[in-house]
Amino acid sequence: MTPSTTVRSPLRLYGRDDELATLEKLLALLRRGDGGALVLAAPPGLGRTALLRAAAEAHRDRGPVLYATAAPAERAVPCSGLGALLGVGPAGASPAAPHTGITPAALARRLREFADGGPLLVCVDDAHAWDAASRAALAFAARGPGTGSRIAFLLSVADGTAFAGLPTLHLAPLDEGAASVLLDRLTAGTEGLDPVVRAEILREAGGNPGLLAGISGRLTPDQLAGRTPLPWPLTGGEAVLAAHAEGIDDLPDRTRTLLLLAAAAQEHEPEGAGADALLLLRAGTRGGLPRAFLDRALSDGTGTGGMLQRAGSRVHFGHRLAARAVLHHAPWARRSAAHELLATLLTESGDRSGPDDVPARDVPGLPDAPDARTARITAATPALPLAALVQRACAASGPDAALAAGLEAAAVAPFAHAARSAALARAALLSSGPALRAARFAAAAEQARLAGDPPLARSLLARTGPRTADTAPAPVDSATTPDVPATDPAPGLAPYVHGMLALRSGPVADAHEILLAAAALLAPHDHRRALDALLGAAEAAWAAGDALGYLDALKRLARTPAGEGLEHYRAGMSAVLEGRTAEGHIRLRRCLALAGDPGDPAALLRAGVAALALGDIAAACRAGTRALAAVRTAGPEALLPQALEHLAYAELRAGRHAGARAHALEGLHAARRTGQPNSSARLHAVLALAASVEGPAEVCAAHEEAALSGAGPHGLVQAATLATWARARSDLAAGRPGQAAARLAPLVKAGPGRGHFATRMLAVPCWVEAAVLSGREPGESRELHAAVDEFASWAARAADPGAPAQLARCRALLASASEADARYAEALAHHERAGGDFEQARTRLLYGQWLRRRRRTREARGPLRDALVGFQRCSARVWADRAAGELRAAGEPAGAGTGPAGDPLAMLTPQQQRIARCVAEGATNREVALRLSLSPRTVDHHLRNVFAALAIRSRTELARLLSP
């Protein structure tokens, strides 16, 4: 035990503002003369000692402090904790040493004597490690202080069970922001921290400040800067792991054996999956553990010191570091033997050979490891299960070329991508040459990416190190160096994985360049990955709105051997973008016809894109559905967000807004789970488009803001275009055409803010509508007509089934009174042929508004009535409300004129209600007149009547009356 009356000034505590505020409340009560107690509970490394010292430092100038730190070595000495606490009094006082039989009541009296009328703070660090008698006395004393006691207790423990009943504050790991700031503080003075290295340190530490400090302190400046590969695993957390392992040696031998088996059995499993309970039962039985003990321990953790927990068929450790601590604490011989035993059992399970009850060799606890040469030969046997090979690798004491080659050869389908990644990482650790090790780490990173685990992929890439000319591998003579393959590792794999990660979670312009470079390195020896790299570069250019970059990537594809379907896709998309529409459509139809393999989701997604380019929306929906089914069936997990995004967008184009919303929401969850923020931004844009139809406006605005916040930093021009279009469409639905026009004008006009080359034309009809309804300025007419002419040219090429109707609607909005009627009739005729309830209803609404403005009220009711029904049929609630309002203004109740119960506007006419709501939103009389197709004098007349009917005198009162 270490008593102390002086506490060192602690370093700044990051991410602990709430905890420090709680401590300050305890100290404030103490300074007022009231006592109390607080237990800080946290696993090792989370900073409970730092918080304890911060409290002691804050109080030392205001009153005495008793501070003791437990020493586990003295846990067996009765009352040793009390001796440490009371052996030295505050301010240098030296009271008589307590006798070993001090009672809880006597402890309380002694503390009051120490306080001597002043506010006494008692701090005990690691109080759970005190002996039982001292813990009992301390708990008794800590429950006593209250009003007027002038004694406060602050205890730190690994968990709250030792002092149950006392107020307990459980410390959580630092959030990512606080951990990142702390890491910057810890690495201050170095040459810089590489982003990939930063992400790996943060991932490995998991918000544990002790691990952050230990890991960052162990890395060299070159490793921190990313100039040399990181070690695997990262070192520096030994002190934290040792603290987690405290007390293991005090457990019975059978418990320690089971804990070691449980920790070892997690090594071949995905992170967080735990261990298979049946495998542990077989391993424990083979290792000679009593069956009754195993049944209890594996069912509810009985007899394991609370370290194991059961969840279904899996067994987990209570804390994520506990398994690592058990492995780190165990002697190498026992750990190796545990892995060998598990490898043997997994091999028997794989080939169904060998009974489970074969007795283990006569060695206490576990069987001995077999001869290394035998293990190497066995591991190289293709029949061994992948999990068994991983366990053999864990038992290896150093590089083993044969075992590494066996792991690499076995890490193929049908094993899951996560399992393949783990196997390849183990193979890298067993590789002797740095180039081969880097190549295998890169291959492991690729599998981690496909498994939907980008942080792990980046972690593995950090082990590859920079590839430069002076580090390139030299040719190897397999006759003189049999452990190293004669062929060089494939160059370009690490850049390829970097680029694919950036495509989903980084600036897409960077991804485009990285993937082009990777394709050039891969092309001579790996055609498949070279094709994937070029397709990824094309996708990145498309997302960035870079038409020339997209065409360049497609042209490079022509120089790489590809299948027939992919070649038709490449040639077709190139022809369409270069204006050779007829040729392109022929090629894309062939691509669509060849996309029949249900096991190739990437080809099905390309077929969906081809169908959209052809204007075959139904085929796009079918291709999207098949691609989603393929990903759900066989993976990869990383492709799930894209499959859902493509299907949701196709459903939007088909007018299936509810289905699009459901699939986009699922895709958003998948994108967050798999660490793909670029997909999240695009899916937010799709959800904004769905909300611009279905409402409410607040939901559309939230999704638009989320899409733009992700699209801006990463250059996602397509997502930004779609999101802005959605928000403008929502403004139109709410009767705010001026705001809609202001949002859309930069997208459709020439200039730096111009929208995406493939989607901005979709927003032109909305811009024309918004500009006309908001009362365009005389100078804008030329721009509107130019935009409509460009839209007409696009519609002739794009084969979009709804484009002719929208073009006729735009021309009707810009036409003279004598021509508009015919234009609207033309638009409605096109709608009848193309289908699509929503756009057809929008055209009918505009036609009805135009008729009512021309005082053809009776004629307006028919189109308005049909518009209301059309909006209701596609669940466009906000638009239906707008149509109902127009219909009421035309003299027909529309079944929605009474409003909800308690509506303050219920006494007003439909026209007065519409004017009142517009004014309450802040619109001027002129803006209301433009919005409702009235004259300003008519608006003023109705508004005066509204004020009189509601007994109010100002617009401010009206807004307050209608506020939620």
C-alpha positions, 0 to 999 in steps of 0.5 A: 500500500502507498499512503500519500498526503500530496497529490501530483497535479494531473495532466489535462483530462480529455473527454471527462467534462461530465465526470469532472462536474460530478466530482465538483458537486461532491467537493462543493457539498464537502466544502459546505460541511456535508459529506458523501461518497462516490465510487468510480467504476471502470476497467483498467486504463479508462482514467479512474486514477487520473480522476481521483488525483484531479479531485484530490488536487482540487481539494488539497487547498481547502482541506485535508486529503487522505489518499491510498493506493491498493497493492494487490500483493498485500490483499491477503494481509488482514486490515492492510488497506486500513493500515495504508490509509491511516498509517500517515495522517493529513498535513504530516500528522503521525497518529498511532498506527491502527491495530489489525482488528480495527472495527468499521465504527472505529474507522469512522471515529478515526477519520473524524479525528483526522478531519479535526473539524475540517472537510476531509476527502478520503481517496482510495484507488483500486479499492477493490484490491483491498483485503476483505476486512478493509473493504468491509470497514471502508464500505461501512464508513462510506455509507455513514457520511451525510449532512454535517459530517464533513467527510467525503469518500471517493473510491475507484474500483474495477467494477461496482460489485465490491461496494454495492449500494454506494453511489457509483459513476461508471466510466465509459471509453472516450468518444472518438473526438476526445480520443483523437484530441488526446492522441494529438496531445500524446504525439505532439512534437513528432513529425506528424501523424499519418491518417491511417496510423491515427485511425489504427491507434484509435481503433486498437485503443477503443477509447481507452486512454491508457492504451492510447498512451502506451501504444503511441509511446511505443511507436517510432517517429517513422511509424507514426508518420507512416513511413515504415509499417506498423507492428502487428499486433501493436505493442504498448498496452502491456500494463493495461492488459496486466491490470486486466489479468490481475487475480487470474493466478488466484483462480483454480487451475481448471478455471484458468484453463477454461479461460485460456481456451475461451480466449484462444478459441476467439482467435479464428472468429470475427472480432466480437463474435466470441467463442463457440460454446460447443467447441469449448465444451469439447476442448475442456473435455479433451483437456480433462476438465470436469463435465459438471464444471464445464456445464456450469461455467459455459451456461452462466459463467459460474466458477469463472470469476465473472469473466465469461458470459453466455449469449446463445451458442456463443461465449463472450468475455465480459470486457473486450480486453479480457481475452487479450489479457488472458492470452498475454498473461498465459505462459507461451507453452500453455498458450501454444498448447491451447491453440494446438488442441483447438486446431486438432478439434477443428480438424476433426470436426472438418473431416468428421474423423476422431471421437470427441472423447479421446483422452488428452496426453498426460500433461496437467491442464493441456496437451503438449504441442506436437512437433513443429515439423509435423504441424507444418506438414499437417497445416499445408494439407488442403483438407484442413479447415481454415479455422484449424489453420488459423489456430495452428498459426497462433501456435507457431513460434516464428515465421513458417513459410509452409503454414503461411502458404497453406493459410493463403491457399485456404483463404478462398470461397466459400469461407466468409470474407472476414474469415479469409481476412483473418487467415491472410493476416496470420499468413502475413505474420508467418511470412519471412520476407517484407515484400511477401508480408506486405502483399499478404497484409494487403490481401487481408485488407481487401477481404476486410473491406469486402466484409464491410470492415473498413477500419480493419482494412485500414489497420491491415494496410498500415502494415504494408508500408510505403512501396518505393523503388528501393523497397521493391522485392528482388527476384528470388531463386526458389532453389536456394530459398525454398521458404520464399515464393519464386514469383514476386508479390503482386504490386498495386494491390495495396493502392487498389484497396486504398482507392476502393476504401476512398471511393466509399468513405473519402474524397472521390477525386482522390479515389479516382486518381488512386484507382487509375494508378492501381489499375496501371500496376495491376494490369500486367498480372491481375486483369480482374482487379485491374478491371475493378480498379478502372470501374471504381475510377469510373464510378468515382468520376461519375459521383464527382460529376467529372464526365471527362474523367468518367470517359477516360476511365471507360477508354482505359477499360477498352485496353483491358480484356473484359467479358462481353457484357462489360464491353457492351456496357463500356461502349454503350455508356461511352457512346451515350455520353459522347452523343452517339445515342443510337449506337449507345442504346444498341450496346446497352440493350445487349448489356442488359440482355447478357446480365443473367448471372444471379451470382454476379451482383456487380454485373446486375448493378451495371445492368440497372444503370444501363436500363436507366440510361435506356429509359427502361425503368421497369428493367432497372427495378428488376435488375436492382431487385436481382442484385440485392438478392444476390448480395443478400445471398452470397455477399459481399457485405460491402456491396449491400449499401450500393445494391439498396441505393441503386434499387431505391433510386430506380423505384423513385424513378418508377414512382414507387416512393414508399418502396424507395424510402424503405430500401433507402433507410435499410441502405443507410443503416447498412452504410453506417454499419459498414463504414461507407459515409459516401453511400450514406450521403447518396442515400440521404439524397434519395430519402430527401427525394422521397420526402419531397413527395411524401412529406413532411417538409422537415424530414426532407430538409433534414435528409437534404442537410445530411446529404450536403454535409457529406457530399461537400467535403468528399466532392459528391456532386451527384448526391448534392444535385439530387438533395438540392433538387429534393429540397426545392421540390419540397418548397414547391409543395409547400407553396414557396416557389421563390425559394425553390427557384433560388435553390435550382437556378445554380444547378441548371444554369451555366457556372461553377455551381452547375449540377451533375451532368447526368442528373441536373436535367431532371431538375429543369422542369421544377426550376421552370415551374418555380420561376414562373409561379414566383413571378419571373423577372423579364430578364429571366425569360431568355434563360428559361427558354434556353433551359427548356430548349436544352431539356428538349435536346436531352429528352430526345436523347435520353429516352426517359419515358416521362421527359416528353410530358414534362417538356410539354408542361414546361412549354405550357408554363412559358406559353401565351394564354392562347397556346397554353391550353394546347400545351397542357393537353399535349402534356397530359396525353404524354402522361397517359402513355408514359404513366406515373401518378405523381408527375401526371398529378403535378401537371393537372395541378398546374393546369387547374391553377392556370384555368382558375387564374384565367377565371375558368373556375368550373373547368379548373375543378376537373384537373384539380380533382384528378390531381388530388386523387393522383397525389393521394394514390402515391401518398404525396400528402403535402402535394395533396394538401396543396391540390385540396386547397386549390380545389377549395379555392375553386369552389369545391370542398374537396373533403378537407376544408374543415381542418382539424378540431380546434383549428383557429382558422375554421371560421374562415373561407378556404381562400382566407385560410390559404392567405392567412397561412401564407402570411403567417409563414412571413410572405408579403402580400405580393408573394402571396399573390404570386403564390395563389395566382391572385392580385395584391389588392385581392390579397389585401382585401381578404387579409383585412377580413381575416384580421376582423374575423380573428379579432387580431390587428397585425401579422405578428399576432397572426403568426403567433396564433398559428404557431405550433 
